[in-house]
Amino acid sequence: MINELTLKEKIKREMIFLGFNPTLKGTKYLLECIYIIYTEGKIDGINLNSDIYPQLSKKYNKDINNIKCNINYSKEIMYKNCNVEKLNEYFTFFDNFKPSVKLIIYEILNKICNW
């Protein structure tokens, strides 16, 4: 198992590579989502709304909808800022496809953990 700081740094590097803005709350929340999923060791069948967002809501004392909206906003900013070819290569797409939050989480974990 990778230690917390090393894992979070690897996740952050991948997110910045994709074009996530590290100063946005949603980016911080998404990083935590990825970290929680890694530490719980269960990426398959994860339900963000019932499994992960409530944990973040409690940790940051924010409404679940606030957490979700901030993450989606960060994802939209990432999509606007990232080169389409880079996204297509990262997610192995062949057209201009906007990745979902779950797909972003899955791909980042695959890249850093070789799951």
C-alpha positions in Angstrom: 0.0 0.0 0.0 1.3 3.5 -0.9 1.6 6.0 1.9 -1.0 8.8 2.0 1.2 11.7 1.0 2.8 9.8 -1.9 -0.6 8.6 -3.1 -2.2 12.0 -2.9 0.8 13.6 -4.7 0.5 11.0 -7.5 -3.2 11.7 -7.8 -2.6 15.4 -7.9 0.0 15.1 -10.6 -2.4 13.1 -12.8 -5.2 15.6 -12.2 -2.9 18.5 -13.1 -1.8 16.7 -16.2 -5.4 16.4 -17.3 -5.9 20.1 -16.7 -7.7 20.2 -13.4 -7.2 23.5 -11.5 -5.7 22.6 -8.1 -7.1 25.8 -6.5 -10.7 24.8 -7.0 -12.6 23.1 -4.2 -14.0 20.5 -6.6 -10.5 19.4 -7.5 -9.7 19.0 -3.8 -12.9 17.0 -3.3 -12.2 14.8 -6.4 -8.7 14.1 -5.1 -10.2 13.0 -1.8 -12.8 10.8 -3.7 -10.0 9.0 -5.5 -8.0 8.6 -2.3 -11.0 7.2 -0.4 -11.8 4.7 -3.2 -8.2 3.6 -3.2 -8.0 3.1 0.5 -11.3 1.2 0.6 -10.0 -0.9 -2.3 -13.3 -1.1 -4.2 -13.6 0.7 -7.4 -16.0 -1.7 -9.1 -19.6 -1.0 -8.2 -18.8 2.2 -6.3 -21.7 4.6 -6.0 -20.4 8.1 -5.5 -23.7 9.5 -4.4 -24.3 7.0 -1.6 -20.8 5.8 -0.8 -18.3 8.6 -1.3 -20.0 12.0 -1.3 -21.5 11.5 2.1 -18.0 10.8 3.5 -16.8 14.0 1.9 -19.8 15.9 3.1 -19.1 14.9 6.7 -15.4 15.6 6.4 -15.8 19.1 5.0 -19.1 19.9 6.7 -20.7 20.7 3.3 -23.9 19.6 1.7 -23.6 16.5 -0.6 -25.0 18.6 -3.5 -22.4 21.2 -2.8 -19.6 18.5 -3.0 -21.1 17.1 -6.2 -21.6 20.5 -7.9 -18.0 21.6 -7.1 -16.6 18.3 -8.5 -18.7 18.7 -11.7 -17.6 22.3 -12.0 -13.9 21.3 -11.7 -14.5 18.6 -14.3 -16.0 21.1 -16.7 -13.1 23.5 -16.3 -10.7 20.6 -16.9 -12.5 19.7 -20.1 -12.3 23.2 -21.4 -8.6 23.6 -20.5 -7.3 20.2 -21.6 -6.2 19.5 -25.2 -8.7 17.1 -26.8 -5.9 14.9 -28.2 -4.5 14.5 -24.7 -7.9 13.5 -23.3 -8.5 11.1 -26.1 -5.1 9.5 -25.5 -5.5 9.4 -21.7 -8.9 7.9 -21.9 -8.3 5.9 -25.1 -11.1 7.7 -27.0 -11.3 8.3 -30.7 -13.5 11.3 -30.7 -14.3 14.4 -28.7 -15.9 12.7 -25.6 -16.4 14.3 -22.2 -15.4 11.8 -19.5 -17.6 11.3 -16.5 -16.4 11.7 -12.9 -16.4 7.9 -12.5 -14.3 7.4 -15.6 -11.8 10.0 -14.5 -11.5 8.3 -11.1 -11.2 4.9 -12.7 -8.5 6.0 -15.2 -6.4 7.9 -12.6 -6.5 4.9 -10.3 -5.5 2.6 -13.2 -2.6 4.9 -14.1 -1.1 5.2 -10.6 -2.0 1.8 -9.2 -2.0 -0.5 -12.2 -5.3 -2.0 -11.0 
